[in-house]
């Protein structure tokens, strides 16, 4: 599941970033050095490449609004993904990538085929090996600061993609693990700023996986808590878009 949880299916919620104090700068490791340490901390490149697929289940909560729901995510290499959040009082918010088409369905806006930046970001989230920062996706990694992110001394790395987008990720100086990111997410409501914090890393089939993710939404926290990550081969049928999306694809 890597540290990239299905942000695209939640893109209709607005978010704000947090202030980040910067420490006095000394020599900084290169962005690739920081990322390589992260890959080793997860378990190593070969552990990531060895996994055949994943099924992740958990919960999605907005405590301040008393909202809760169930999270269900399937992923399969090289780049197939289907993610569903079922929220009480709202219904199902579903998104996916079938290897070619990025799509989403939610009760607020109905079925949509994603394009432009939305499609690129969904494609990246669906990439089973995105945590290896493949060069066909990532053209530049630049360490820009030694800072504190949500109480953790971290290296701040500017990530630039092959499609020209830039965002920042933060890596624990001691453990090497990623602790969060700050990124502009494309959504049907326009571009929104997302601050994500990840934690509670646990070993699954030799690979460390974050079991908690928090996204801040204009003072409101969205909390994703993973209950199980199963390493398994997922049937291709899981990634077939729903009927309403297939109808749009025909058009």
Biotite code that builds the C-alpha atoms (Angstrom):
import biotite.structure as struc

atoms = struc.array([
    struc.Atom([0.000, 0.000, 0.000], chain_id="A", res_id=1, res_name="UNK", atom_name="CA", element="C"),
    struc.Atom([3.066, 2.230, 0.410], chain_id="A", res_id=2, res_name="UNK", atom_name="CA", element="C"),
    struc.Atom([2.588, 5.524, 2.253], chain_id="A", res_id=3, res_name="UNK", atom_name="CA", element="C"),
    struc.Atom([0.313, 6.874, -0.479], chain_id="A", res_id=4, res_name="UNK", atom_name="CA", element="C"),
    struc.Atom([-3.253, 6.403, 0.668], chain_id="A", res_id=5, res_name="UNK", atom_name="CA", element="C"),
    struc.Atom([-6.169, 7.127, -1.685], chain_id="A", res_id=6, res_name="UNK", atom_name="CA", element="C"),
    struc.Atom([-6.261, 10.914, -1.413], chain_id="A", res_id=7, res_name="UNK", atom_name="CA", element="C"),
    struc.Atom([-7.962, 11.250, -4.806], chain_id="A", res_id=8, res_name="UNK", atom_name="CA", element="C"),
    struc.Atom([-11.242, 9.760, -3.621], chain_id="A", res_id=9, res_name="UNK", atom_name="CA", element="C"),
    struc.Atom([-11.363, 12.363, -0.819], chain_id="A", res_id=10, res_name="UNK", atom_name="CA", element="C"),
    struc.Atom([-10.483, 15.310, -3.045], chain_id="A", res_id=11, res_name="UNK", atom_name="CA", element="C"),
    struc.Atom([-13.813, 17.075, -2.508], chain_id="A", res_id=12, res_name="UNK", atom_name="CA", element="C"),
    struc.Atom([-12.714, 17.957, 1.048], chain_id="A", res_id=13, res_name="UNK", atom_name="CA", element="C"),
    struc.Atom([-10.609, 21.111, 1.528], chain_id="A", res_id=14, res_name="UNK", atom_name="CA", element="C"),
    struc.Atom([-7.375, 21.101, 3.533], chain_id="A", res_id=15, res_name="UNK", atom_name="CA", element="C"),
    struc.Atom([-4.782, 23.520, 4.946], chain_id="A", res_id=16, res_name="UNK", atom_name="CA", element="C"),
    struc.Atom([-1.050, 23.063, 5.671], chain_id="A", res_id=17, res_name="UNK", atom_name="CA", element="C"),
    struc.Atom([0.722, 23.592, 9.010], chain_id="A", res_id=18, res_name="UNK", atom_name="CA", element="C"),
    struc.Atom([3.623, 25.960, 9.767], chain_id="A", res_id=19, res_name="UNK", atom_name="CA", element="C"),
    struc.Atom([7.017, 24.259, 9.801], chain_id="A", res_id=20, res_name="UNK", atom_name="CA", element="C"),
    struc.Atom([9.976, 25.733, 11.775], chain_id="A", res_id=21, res_name="UNK", atom_name="CA", element="C"),
    struc.Atom([13.363, 25.427, 10.027], chain_id="A", res_id=22, res_name="UNK", atom_name="CA", element="C"),
    struc.Atom([16.606, 24.621, 11.883], chain_id="A", res_id=23, res_name="UNK", atom_name="CA", element="C"),
    struc.Atom([20.005, 26.158, 11.239], chain_id="A", res_id=24, res_name="UNK", atom_name="CA", element="C"),
    struc.Atom([21.281, 24.606, 8.026], chain_id="A", res_id=25, res_name="UNK", atom_name="CA", element="C"),
    struc.Atom([24.410, 22.483, 7.700], chain_id="A", res_id=26, res_name="UNK", atom_name="CA", element="C"),
    struc.Atom([25.356, 20.206, 4.817], chain_id="A", res_id=27, res_name="UNK", atom_name="CA", element="C"),
    struc.Atom([22.228, 18.369, 3.675], chain_id="A", res_id=28, res_name="UNK", atom_name="CA", element="C"),
    struc.Atom([22.087, 14.887, 2.158], chain_id="A", res_id=29, res_name="UNK", atom_name="CA", element="C"),
    struc.Atom([20.858, 14.732, -1.422], chain_id="A", res_id=30, res_name="UNK", atom_name="CA", element="C"),
    struc.Atom([17.213, 14.018, -2.049], chain_id="A", res_id=31, res_name="UNK", atom_name="CA", element="C"),
    struc.Atom([18.079, 10.629, -3.533], chain_id="A", res_id=32, res_name="UNK", atom_name="CA", element="C"),
    struc.Atom([20.131, 9.760, -0.431], chain_id="A", res_id=33, res_name="UNK", atom_name="CA", element="C"),
    struc.Atom([17.155, 10.600, 1.800], chain_id="A", res_id=34, res_name="UNK", atom_name="CA", element="C"),
    struc.Atom([14.803, 8.528, -0.359], chain_id="A", res_id=35, res_name="UNK", atom_name="CA", element="C"),
    struc.Atom([17.233, 5.587, -0.515], chain_id="A", res_id=36, res_name="UNK", atom_name="CA", element="C"),
    struc.Atom([17.396, 5.571, 3.286], chain_id="A", res_id=37, res_name="UNK", atom_name="CA", element="C"),
    struc.Atom([13.588, 5.497, 3.352], chain_id="A", res_id=38, res_name="UNK", atom_name="CA", element="C"),
    struc.Atom([13.491, 2.538, 0.958], chain_id="A", res_id=39, res_name="UNK", atom_name="CA", element="C"),
    struc.Atom([15.977, 0.629, 3.112], chain_id="A", res_id=40, res_name="UNK", atom_name="CA", element="C"),
    struc.Atom([14.034, 1.503, 6.273], chain_id="A", res_id=41, res_name="UNK", atom_name="CA", element="C"),
    struc.Atom([10.876, 0.049, 4.694], chain_id="A", res_id=42, res_name="UNK", atom_name="CA", element="C"),
    struc.Atom([12.663, -3.237, 4.100], chain_id="A", res_id=43, res_name="UNK", atom_name="CA", element="C"),
    struc.Atom([14.564, -2.705, 0.889], chain_id="A", res_id=44, res_name="UNK", atom_name="CA", element="C"),
    struc.Atom([13.855, -2.554, -2.805], chain_id="A", res_id=45, res_name="UNK", atom_name="CA", element="C"),
    struc.Atom([13.598, -6.324, -3.270], chain_id="A", res_id=46, res_name="UNK", atom_name="CA", element="C"),
    struc.Atom([10.926, -6.633, -0.558], chain_id="A", res_id=47, res_name="UNK", atom_name="CA", element="C"),
    struc.Atom([8.806, -4.026, -2.338], chain_id="A", res_id=48, res_name="UNK", atom_name="CA", element="C"),
    struc.Atom([9.264, -5.694, -5.729], chain_id="A", res_id=49, res_name="UNK", atom_name="CA", element="C"),
    struc.Atom([8.441, -9.158, -4.360], chain_id="A", res_id=50, res_name="UNK", atom_name="CA", element="C"),
    struc.Atom([4.851, -8.345, -3.379], chain_id="A", res_id=51, res_name="UNK", atom_name="CA", element="C"),
    struc.Atom([2.190, -9.547, -5.805], chain_id="A", res_id=52, res_name="UNK", atom_name="CA", element="C"),
    struc.Atom([-0.722, -7.399, -4.632], chain_id="A", res_id=53, res_name="UNK", atom_name="CA", element="C"),
    struc.Atom([-2.403, -5.983, -1.536], chain_id="A", res_id=54, res_name="UNK", atom_name="CA", element="C"),
    struc.Atom([-5.810, -5.729, 0.051], chain_id="A", res_id=55, res_name="UNK", atom_name="CA", element="C"),
    struc.Atom([-6.012, -3.060, 2.757], chain_id="A", res_id=56, res_name="UNK", atom_name="CA", element="C"),
    struc.Atom([-8.955, -2.522, 5.100], chain_id="A", res_id=57, res_name="UNK", atom_name="CA", element="C"),
    struc.Atom([-9.548, 0.020, 7.820], chain_id="A", res_id=58, res_name="UNK", atom_name="CA", element="C"),
    struc.Atom([-11.656, 2.904, 9.033], chain_id="A", res_id=59, res_name="UNK", atom_name="CA", element="C"),
    struc.Atom([-12.110, 6.535, 8.007], chain_id="A", res_id=60, res_name="UNK", atom_name="CA", element="C"),
    struc.Atom([-13.192, 9.056, 10.634], chain_id="A", res_id=61, res_name="UNK", atom_name="CA", element="C"),
    struc.Atom([-13.876, 12.776, 10.940], chain_id="A", res_id=62, res_name="UNK", atom_name="CA", element="C"),
    struc.Atom([-14.096, 12.986, 14.764], chain_id="A", res_id=63, res_name="UNK", atom_name="CA", element="C"),
    struc.Atom([-15.176, 16.634, 15.002], chain_id="A", res_id=64, res_name="UNK", atom_name="CA", element="C"),
    struc.Atom([-18.196, 15.947, 12.791], chain_id="A", res_id=65, res_name="UNK", atom_name="CA", element="C"),
    struc.Atom([-19.044, 12.581, 14.290], chain_id="A", res_id=66, res_name="UNK", atom_name="CA", element="C"),
    struc.Atom([-18.608, 10.911, 10.899], chain_id="A", res_id=67, res_name="UNK", atom_name="CA", element="C"),
    struc.Atom([-17.108, 7.477, 10.420], chain_id="A", res_id=68, res_name="UNK", atom_name="CA", element="C"),
    struc.Atom([-16.851, 4.902, 7.713], chain_id="A", res_id=69, res_name="UNK", atom_name="CA", element="C"),
    struc.Atom([-15.059, 1.889, 6.283], chain_id="A", res_id=70, res_name="UNK", atom_name="CA", element="C"),
    struc.Atom([-12.003, 1.927, 3.999], chain_id="A", res_id=71, res_name="UNK", atom_name="CA", element="C"),
    struc.Atom([-11.310, -0.809, 1.432], chain_id="A", res_id=72, res_name="UNK", atom_name="CA", element="C"),
    struc.Atom([-8.339, -0.598, -0.974], chain_id="A", res_id=73, res_name="UNK", atom_name="CA", element="C"),
    struc.Atom([-7.064, -3.086, -3.566], chain_id="A", res_id=74, res_name="UNK", atom_name="CA", element="C"),
    struc.Atom([-3.750, -2.716, -5.401], chain_id="A", res_id=75, res_name="UNK", atom_name="CA", element="C"),
    struc.Atom([-1.914, -4.826, -7.943], chain_id="A", res_id=76, res_name="UNK", atom_name="CA", element="C"),
    struc.Atom([1.295, -4.278, -9.919], chain_id="A", res_id=77, res_name="UNK", atom_name="CA", element="C"),
    struc.Atom([2.205, -2.541, -11.989], chain_id="A", res_id=78, res_name="UNK", atom_name="CA", element="C"),
    struc.Atom([-0.458, 0.151, -11.637], chain_id="A", res_id=79, res_name="UNK", atom_name="CA", element="C"),
    struc.Atom([-3.969, -0.997, -10.797], chain_id="A", res_id=80, res_name="UNK", atom_name="CA", element="C"),
    struc.Atom([-5.928, 0.369, -7.826], chain_id="A", res_id=81, res_name="UNK", atom_name="CA", element="C"),
    struc.Atom([-9.473, 0.472, -6.502], chain_id="A", res_id=82, res_name="UNK", atom_name="CA", element="C"),
    struc.Atom([-10.306, 2.369, -3.306], chain_id="A", res_id=83, res_name="UNK", atom_name="CA", element="C"),
    struc.Atom([-13.667, 2.667, -1.568], chain_id="A", res_id=84, res_name="UNK", atom_name="CA", element="C"),
    struc.Atom([-14.738, 4.675, 1.478], chain_id="A", res_id=85, res_name="UNK", atom_name="CA", element="C"),
    struc.Atom([-18.254, 4.062, 2.780], chain_id="A", res_id=86, res_name="UNK", atom_name="CA", element="C"),
    struc.Atom([-19.341, 6.979, 4.992], chain_id="A", res_id=87, res_name="UNK", atom_name="CA", element="C"),
    struc.Atom([-22.396, 6.930, 7.227], chain_id="A", res_id=88, res_name="UNK", atom_name="CA", element="C"),
    struc.Atom([-25.014, 9.352, 5.963], chain_id="A", res_id=89, res_name="UNK", atom_name="CA", element="C"),
    struc.Atom([-23.183, 9.976, 2.676], chain_id="A", res_id=90, res_name="UNK", atom_name="CA", element="C"),
    struc.Atom([-22.629, 6.663, 0.944], chain_id="A", res_id=91, res_name="UNK", atom_name="CA", element="C"),
    struc.Atom([-19.758, 5.270, -1.105], chain_id="A", res_id=92, res_name="UNK", atom_name="CA", element="C"),
    struc.Atom([-16.877, 7.321, -2.474], chain_id="A", res_id=93, res_name="UNK", atom_name="CA", element="C"),
    struc.Atom([-14.949, 5.173, -4.942], chain_id="A", res_id=94, res_name="UNK", atom_name="CA", element="C"),
    struc.Atom([-11.952, 5.797, -7.172], chain_id="A", res_id=95, res_name="UNK", atom_name="CA", element="C"),
    struc.Atom([-9.694, 3.662, -9.264], chain_id="A", res_id=96, res_name="UNK", atom_name="CA", element="C"),
    struc.Atom([-7.167, 3.195, -12.007], chain_id="A", res_id=97, res_name="UNK", atom_name="CA", element="C"),
    struc.Atom([-7.418, 0.174, -14.282], chain_id="A", res_id=98, res_name="UNK", atom_name="CA", element="C"),
    struc.Atom([-3.999, 0.599, -15.866], chain_id="A", res_id=99, res_name="UNK", atom_name="CA", element="C"),
    struc.Atom([-5.301, 3.084, -18.433], chain_id="A", res_id=100, res_name="UNK", atom_name="CA", element="C"),
    struc.Atom([-8.189, 5.173, -17.105], chain_id="A", res_id=101, res_name="UNK", atom_name="CA", element="C"),
    struc.Atom([-8.485, 7.116, -13.842], chain_id="A", res_id=102, res_name="UNK", atom_name="CA", element="C"),
    struc.Atom([-12.024, 7.442, -12.547], chain_id="A", res_id=103, res_name="UNK", atom_name="CA", element="C"),
    struc.Atom([-14.087, 8.361, -9.497], chain_id="A", res_id=104, res_name="UNK", atom_name="CA", element="C"),
    struc.Atom([-17.671, 8.063, -8.287], chain_id="A", res_id=105, res_name="UNK", atom_name="CA", element="C"),
    struc.Atom([-19.111, 9.894, -5.295], chain_id="A", res_id=106, res_name="UNK", atom_name="CA", element="C"),
    struc.Atom([-22.641, 10.817, -4.180], chain_id="A", res_id=107, res_name="UNK", atom_name="CA", element="C"),
    struc.Atom([-21.891, 14.544, -4.448], chain_id="A", res_id=108, res_name="UNK", atom_name="CA", element="C"),
    struc.Atom([-20.846, 14.627, -8.114], chain_id="A", res_id=109, res_name="UNK", atom_name="CA", element="C"),
    struc.Atom([-21.660, 11.257, -9.623], chain_id="A", res_id=110, res_name="UNK", atom_name="CA", element="C"),
    struc.Atom([-19.349, 9.298, -11.964], chain_id="A", res_id=111, res_name="UNK", atom_name="CA", element="C"),
    struc.Atom([-16.317, 11.033, -13.462], chain_id="A", res_id=112, res_name="UNK", atom_name="CA", element="C"),
    struc.Atom([-13.440, 10.076, -15.731], chain_id="A", res_id=113, res_name="UNK", atom_name="CA", element="C"),
    struc.Atom([-10.452, 12.013, -14.426], chain_id="A", res_id=114, res_name="UNK", atom_name="CA", element="C"),
    struc.Atom([-8.108, 13.936, -16.686], chain_id="A", res_id=115, res_name="UNK", atom_name="CA", element="C"),
    struc.Atom([-5.155, 16.301, -16.520], chain_id="A", res_id=116, res_name="UNK", atom_name="CA", element="C"),
    struc.Atom([-3.494, 16.588, -13.103], chain_id="A", res_id=117, res_name="UNK", atom_name="CA", element="C"),
    struc.Atom([-6.206, 14.509, -11.405], chain_id="A", res_id=118, res_name="UNK", atom_name="CA", element="C"),
    struc.Atom([-5.461, 11.612, -13.729], chain_id="A", res_id=119, res_name="UNK", atom_name="CA", element="C"),
    struc.Atom([-1.689, 11.929, -13.274], chain_id="A", res_id=120, res_name="UNK", atom_name="CA", element="C"),
    struc.Atom([-1.968, 11.970, -9.478], chain_id="A", res_id=121, res_name="UNK", atom_name="CA", element="C"),
    struc.Atom([-4.310, 8.986, -9.472], chain_id="A", res_id=122, res_name="UNK", atom_name="CA", element="C"),
    struc.Atom([-1.956, 7.113, -11.813], chain_id="A", res_id=123, res_name="UNK", atom_name="CA", element="C"),
    struc.Atom([0.916, 7.817, -9.404], chain_id="A", res_id=124, res_name="UNK", atom_name="CA", element="C"),
    struc.Atom([-1.107, 6.666, -6.395], chain_id="A", res_id=125, res_name="UNK", atom_name="CA", element="C"),
    struc.Atom([-1.984, 3.491, -8.273], chain_id="A", res_id=126, res_name="UNK", atom_name="CA", element="C"),
    struc.Atom([1.664, 2.729, -9.114], chain_id="A", res_id=127, res_name="UNK", atom_name="CA", element="C"),
    struc.Atom([2.462, -0.326, -7.004], chain_id="A", res_id=128, res_name="UNK", atom_name="CA", element="C"),
    struc.Atom([6.117, 0.672, -6.844], chain_id="A", res_id=129, res_name="UNK", atom_name="CA", element="C"),
    struc.Atom([5.649, 4.407, -6.250], chain_id="A", res_id=130, res_name="UNK", atom_name="CA", element="C"),
    struc.Atom([7.520, 4.150, -2.931], chain_id="A", res_id=131, res_name="UNK", atom_name="CA", element="C"),
    struc.Atom([10.685, 3.406, -4.943], chain_id="A", res_id=132, res_name="UNK", atom_name="CA", element="C"),
    struc.Atom([10.434, 6.839, -6.616], chain_id="A", res_id=133, res_name="UNK", atom_name="CA", element="C"),
    struc.Atom([10.884, 5.485, -10.153], chain_id="A", res_id=134, res_name="UNK", atom_name="CA", element="C"),
    struc.Atom([12.671, 7.800, -12.561], chain_id="A", res_id=135, res_name="UNK", atom_name="CA", element="C"),
    struc.Atom([9.886, 7.622, -15.148], chain_id="A", res_id=136, res_name="UNK", atom_name="CA", element="C"),
    struc.Atom([7.686, 9.400, -12.576], chain_id="A", res_id=137, res_name="UNK", atom_name="CA", element="C"),
    struc.Atom([10.140, 11.451, -10.515], chain_id="A", res_id=138, res_name="UNK", atom_name="CA", element="C"),
    struc.Atom([12.602, 13.707, -12.341], chain_id="A", res_id=139, res_name="UNK", atom_name="CA", element="C"),
    struc.Atom([14.084, 15.509, -9.336], chain_id="A", res_id=140, res_name="UNK", atom_name="CA", element="C"),
    struc.Atom([14.545, 15.013, -5.579], chain_id="A", res_id=141, res_name="UNK", atom_name="CA", element="C"),
    struc.Atom([15.989, 17.999, -3.714], chain_id="A", res_id=142, res_name="UNK", atom_name="CA", element="C"),
    struc.Atom([16.552, 18.220, 0.033], chain_id="A", res_id=143, res_name="UNK", atom_name="CA", element="C"),
    struc.Atom([15.595, 21.805, 0.847], chain_id="A", res_id=144, res_name="UNK", atom_name="CA", element="C"),
    struc.Atom([15.647, 21.949, 4.662], chain_id="A", res_id=145, res_name="UNK", atom_name="CA", element="C"),
    struc.Atom([16.438, 20.337, 7.991], chain_id="A", res_id=146, res_name="UNK", atom_name="CA", element="C"),
    struc.Atom([13.157, 21.082, 9.755], chain_id="A", res_id=147, res_name="UNK", atom_name="CA", element="C"),
    struc.Atom([10.631, 19.901, 12.313], chain_id="A", res_id=148, res_name="UNK", atom_name="CA", element="C"),
    struc.Atom([7.458, 18.328, 10.972], chain_id="A", res_id=149, res_name="UNK", atom_name="CA", element="C"),
    struc.Atom([4.709, 17.727, 13.530], chain_id="A", res_id=150, res_name="UNK", atom_name="CA", element="C"),
    struc.Atom([7.309, 17.410, 16.310], chain_id="A", res_id=151, res_name="UNK", atom_name="CA", element="C"),
    struc.Atom([9.727, 15.173, 14.383], chain_id="A", res_id=152, res_name="UNK", atom_name="CA", element="C"),
    struc.Atom([13.152, 16.383, 13.233], chain_id="A", res_id=153, res_name="UNK", atom_name="CA", element="C"),
    struc.Atom([12.962, 15.771, 9.505], chain_id="A", res_id=154, res_name="UNK", atom_name="CA", element="C"),
    struc.Atom([14.508, 16.338, 6.127], chain_id="A", res_id=155, res_name="UNK", atom_name="CA", element="C"),
    struc.Atom([12.194, 18.224, 3.785], chain_id="A", res_id=156, res_name="UNK", atom_name="CA", element="C"),
    struc.Atom([12.499, 16.961, 0.203], chain_id="A", res_id=157, res_name="UNK", atom_name="CA", element="C"),
    struc.Atom([11.074, 18.733, -2.820], chain_id="A", res_id=158, res_name="UNK", atom_name="CA", element="C"),
    struc.Atom([9.745, 16.129, -5.258], chain_id="A", res_id=159, res_name="UNK", atom_name="CA", element="C"),
    struc.Atom([9.305, 17.079, -8.924], chain_id="A", res_id=160, res_name="UNK", atom_name="CA", element="C"),
    struc.Atom([7.337, 14.788, -11.211], chain_id="A", res_id=161, res_name="UNK", atom_name="CA", element="C"),
    struc.Atom([7.667, 13.986, -14.906], chain_id="A", res_id=162, res_name="UNK", atom_name="CA", element="C"),
    struc.Atom([4.468, 15.983, -15.536], chain_id="A", res_id=163, res_name="UNK", atom_name="CA", element="C"),
    struc.Atom([5.898, 19.137, -13.946], chain_id="A", res_id=164, res_name="UNK", atom_name="CA", element="C"),
    struc.Atom([4.239, 19.037, -10.513], chain_id="A", res_id=165, res_name="UNK", atom_name="CA", element="C"),
    struc.Atom([6.247, 19.738, -7.349], chain_id="A", res_id=166, res_name="UNK", atom_name="CA", element="C"),
    struc.Atom([5.397, 18.916, -3.727], chain_id="A", res_id=167, res_name="UNK", atom_name="CA", element="C"),
    struc.Atom([7.202, 18.319, -0.427], chain_id="A", res_id=168, res_name="UNK", atom_name="CA", element="C"),
    struc.Atom([7.726, 15.206, 1.653], chain_id="A", res_id=169, res_name="UNK", atom_name="CA", element="C"),
    struc.Atom([9.239, 14.923, 5.132], chain_id="A", res_id=170, res_name="UNK", atom_name="CA", element="C"),
    struc.Atom([11.493, 12.104, 6.357], chain_id="A", res_id=171, res_name="UNK", atom_name="CA", element="C"),
    struc.Atom([12.494, 11.322, 9.938], chain_id="A", res_id=172, res_name="UNK", atom_name="CA", element="C"),
    struc.Atom([16.222, 12.090, 10.279], chain_id="A", res_id=173, res_name="UNK", atom_name="CA", element="C"),
    struc.Atom([16.735, 9.133, 12.613], chain_id="A", res_id=174, res_name="UNK", atom_name="CA", element="C"),
    struc.Atom([14.595, 6.316, 11.217], chain_id="A", res_id=175, res_name="UNK", atom_name="CA", element="C"),
    struc.Atom([14.524, 7.413, 7.580], chain_id="A", res_id=176, res_name="UNK", atom_name="CA", element="C"),
    struc.Atom([10.778, 6.779, 7.403], chain_id="A", res_id=177, res_name="UNK", atom_name="CA", element="C"),
    struc.Atom([8.441, 9.288, 5.820], chain_id="A", res_id=178, res_name="UNK", atom_name="CA", element="C"),
    struc.Atom([6.376, 11.215, 8.372], chain_id="A", res_id=179, res_name="UNK", atom_name="CA", element="C"),
    struc.Atom([4.209, 13.300, 6.064], chain_id="A", res_id=180, res_name="UNK", atom_name="CA", element="C"),
    struc.Atom([3.718, 15.370, 2.945], chain_id="A", res_id=181, res_name="UNK", atom_name="CA", element="C"),
    struc.Atom([2.439, 18.736, 1.780], chain_id="A", res_id=182, res_name="UNK", atom_name="CA", element="C"),
    struc.Atom([0.873, 18.719, -1.665], chain_id="A", res_id=183, res_name="UNK", atom_name="CA", element="C"),
    struc.Atom([-1.648, 20.434, -3.902], chain_id="A", res_id=184, res_name="UNK", atom_name="CA", element="C"),
    struc.Atom([-4.295, 17.877, -4.861], chain_id="A", res_id=185, res_name="UNK", atom_name="CA", element="C"),
    struc.Atom([-6.383, 18.334, -7.992], chain_id="A", res_id=186, res_name="UNK", atom_name="CA", element="C"),
    struc.Atom([-10.096, 17.766, -7.455], chain_id="A", res_id=187, res_name="UNK", atom_name="CA", element="C"),
    struc.Atom([-13.436, 18.521, -9.144], chain_id="A", res_id=188, res_name="UNK", atom_name="CA", element="C"),
    struc.Atom([-13.630, 21.573, -6.835], chain_id="A", res_id=189, res_name="UNK", atom_name="CA", element="C"),
    struc.Atom([-10.250, 22.854, -7.995], chain_id="A", res_id=190, res_name="UNK", atom_name="CA", element="C"),
    struc.Atom([-6.760, 22.557, -6.540], chain_id="A", res_id=191, res_name="UNK", atom_name="CA", element="C"),
    struc.Atom([-6.613, 22.094, -2.766], chain_id="A", res_id=192, res_name="UNK", atom_name="CA", element="C"),
    struc.Atom([-3.720, 22.011, -0.304], chain_id="A", res_id=193, res_name="UNK", atom_name="CA", element="C"),
    struc.Atom([-3.346, 18.744, 1.600], chain_id="A", res_id=194, res_name="UNK", atom_name="CA", element="C"),
    struc.Atom([-1.200, 18.175, 4.682], chain_id="A", res_id=195, res_name="UNK", atom_name="CA", element="C"),
    struc.Atom([-0.826, 14.482, 5.482], chain_id="A", res_id=196, res_name="UNK", atom_name="CA", element="C"),
    struc.Atom([0.856, 12.853, 8.504], chain_id="A", res_id=197, res_name="UNK", atom_name="CA", element="C"),
    struc.Atom([1.625, 9.119, 8.549], chain_id="A", res_id=198, res_name="UNK", atom_name="CA", element="C"),
    struc.Atom([2.619, 6.991, 11.548], chain_id="A", res_id=199, res_name="UNK", atom_name="CA", element="C"),
    struc.Atom([2.242, 3.636, 13.324], chain_id="A", res_id=200, res_name="UNK", atom_name="CA", element="C"),
    struc.Atom([4.579, 1.716, 11.026], chain_id="A", res_id=201, res_name="UNK", atom_name="CA", element="C"),
    struc.Atom([4.206, -2.068, 11.222], chain_id="A", res_id=202, res_name="UNK", atom_name="CA", element="C"),
    struc.Atom([5.848, -4.954, 9.405], chain_id="A", res_id=203, res_name="UNK", atom_name="CA", element="C"),
    struc.Atom([3.778, -6.762, 6.785], chain_id="A", res_id=204, res_name="UNK", atom_name="CA", element="C"),
    struc.Atom([5.532, -9.581, 4.905], chain_id="A", res_id=205, res_name="UNK", atom_name="CA", element="C"),
    struc.Atom([8.928, -8.019, 5.633], chain_id="A", res_id=206, res_name="UNK", atom_name="CA", element="C"),
    struc.Atom([7.880, -4.485, 4.629], chain_id="A", res_id=207, res_name="UNK", atom_name="CA", element="C"),
    struc.Atom([7.118, -1.598, 6.976], chain_id="A", res_id=208, res_name="UNK", atom_name="CA", element="C"),
    struc.Atom([3.698, -0.055, 6.298], chain_id="A", res_id=209, res_name="UNK", atom_name="CA", element="C"),
    struc.Atom([2.060, 2.991, 7.986], chain_id="A", res_id=210, res_name="UNK", atom_name="CA", element="C"),
    struc.Atom([-1.166, 1.989, 9.721], chain_id="A", res_id=211, res_name="UNK", atom_name="CA", element="C"),
    struc.Atom([-2.326, 5.542, 10.464], chain_id="A", res_id=212, res_name="UNK", atom_name="CA", element="C"),
    struc.Atom([-2.785, 8.618, 8.271], chain_id="A", res_id=213, res_name="UNK", atom_name="CA", element="C"),
    struc.Atom([-4.149, 12.009, 9.317], chain_id="A", res_id=214, res_name="UNK", atom_name="CA", element="C"),
    struc.Atom([-5.215, 14.721, 6.889], chain_id="A", res_id=215, res_name="UNK", atom_name="CA", element="C"),
    struc.Atom([-6.075, 18.217, 8.153], chain_id="A", res_id=216, res_name="UNK", atom_name="CA", element="C"),
    struc.Atom([-9.127, 19.902, 6.666], chain_id="A", res_id=217, res_name="UNK", atom_name="CA", element="C"),
    struc.Atom([-9.554, 23.573, 7.601], chain_id="A", res_id=218, res_name="UNK", atom_name="CA", element="C"),
    struc.Atom([-9.063, 22.687, 11.242], chain_id="A", res_id=219, res_name="UNK", atom_name="CA", element="C"),
    struc.Atom([-10.842, 19.365, 10.806], chain_id="A", res_id=220, res_name="UNK", atom_name="CA", element="C"),
    struc.Atom([-8.893, 16.121, 10.954], chain_id="A", res_id=221, res_name="UNK", atom_name="CA", element="C"),
    struc.Atom([-9.643, 13.153, 8.721], chain_id="A", res_id=222, res_name="UNK", atom_name="CA", element="C"),
    struc.Atom([-8.186, 10.006, 10.270], chain_id="A", res_id=223, res_name="UNK", atom_name="CA", element="C"),
    struc.Atom([-7.499, 6.799, 8.362], chain_id="A", res_id=224, res_name="UNK", atom_name="CA", element="C"),
    struc.Atom([-6.714, 3.809, 10.586], chain_id="A", res_id=225, res_name="UNK", atom_name="CA", element="C"),
    struc.Atom([-5.625, 0.585, 8.910], chain_id="A", res_id=226, res_name="UNK", atom_name="CA", element="C"),
    struc.Atom([-6.753, -2.647, 10.541], chain_id="A", res_id=227, res_name="UNK", atom_name="CA", element="C"),
    struc.Atom([-5.305, -5.184, 8.087], chain_id="A", res_id=228, res_name="UNK", atom_name="CA", element="C"),
    struc.Atom([-2.939, -5.332, 5.109], chain_id="A", res_id=229, res_name="UNK", atom_name="CA", element="C"),
    struc.Atom([-3.073, -8.629, 3.256], chain_id="A", res_id=230, res_name="UNK", atom_name="CA", element="C"),
    struc.Atom([-0.390, -9.401, 0.668], chain_id="A", res_id=231, res_name="UNK", atom_name="CA", element="C"),
    struc.Atom([-2.228, -11.356, -2.018], chain_id="A", res_id=232, res_name="UNK", atom_name="CA", element="C"),
    struc.Atom([-2.828, -11.624, -5.734], chain_id="A", res_id=233, res_name="UNK", atom_name="CA", element="C"),
    struc.Atom([-5.938, -9.598, -6.531], chain_id="A", res_id=234, res_name="UNK", atom_name="CA", element="C"),
    struc.Atom([-8.246, -10.762, -9.366], chain_id="A", res_id=235, res_name="UNK", atom_name="CA", element="C"),
    struc.Atom([-8.290, -8.442, -12.389], chain_id="A", res_id=236, res_name="UNK", atom_name="CA", element="C"),
    struc.Atom([-12.081, -8.244, -12.083], chain_id="A", res_id=237, res_name="UNK", atom_name="CA", element="C"),
    struc.Atom([-11.689, -6.076, -8.973], chain_id="A", res_id=238, res_name="UNK", atom_name="CA", element="C"),
    struc.Atom([-10.228, -3.267, -11.083], chain_id="A", res_id=239, res_name="UNK", atom_name="CA", element="C"),
    struc.Atom([-12.914, -3.196, -13.762], chain_id="A", res_id=240, res_name="UNK", atom_name="CA", element="C"),
    struc.Atom([-14.590, 0.229, -13.538], chain_id="A", res_id=241, res_name="UNK", atom_name="CA", element="C"),
    struc.Atom([-18.262, 0.267, -12.481], chain_id="A", res_id=242, res_name="UNK", atom_name="CA", element="C"),
    struc.Atom([-21.034, 0.289, -15.079], chain_id="A", res_id=243, res_name="UNK", atom_name="CA", element="C"),
    struc.Atom([-21.548, 4.064, -14.984], chain_id="A", res_id=244, res_name="UNK", atom_name="CA", element="C"),
    struc.Atom([-17.843, 4.676, -15.616], chain_id="A", res_id=245, res_name="UNK", atom_name="CA", element="C"),
    struc.Atom([-17.755, 2.178, -18.463], chain_id="A", res_id=246, res_name="UNK", atom_name="CA", element="C"),
    struc.Atom([-20.666, 4.041, -20.046], chain_id="A", res_id=247, res_name="UNK", atom_name="CA", element="C"),
    struc.Atom([-18.668, 7.284, -19.912], chain_id="A", res_id=248, res_name="UNK", atom_name="CA", element="C"),
    struc.Atom([-15.635, 5.525, -21.383], chain_id="A", res_id=249, res_name="UNK", atom_name="CA", element="C"),
    struc.Atom([-17.695, 4.424, -24.391], chain_id="A", res_id=250, res_name="UNK", atom_name="CA", element="C"),
    struc.Atom([-18.614, 8.043, -25.073], chain_id="A", res_id=251, res_name="UNK", atom_name="CA", element="C"),
])
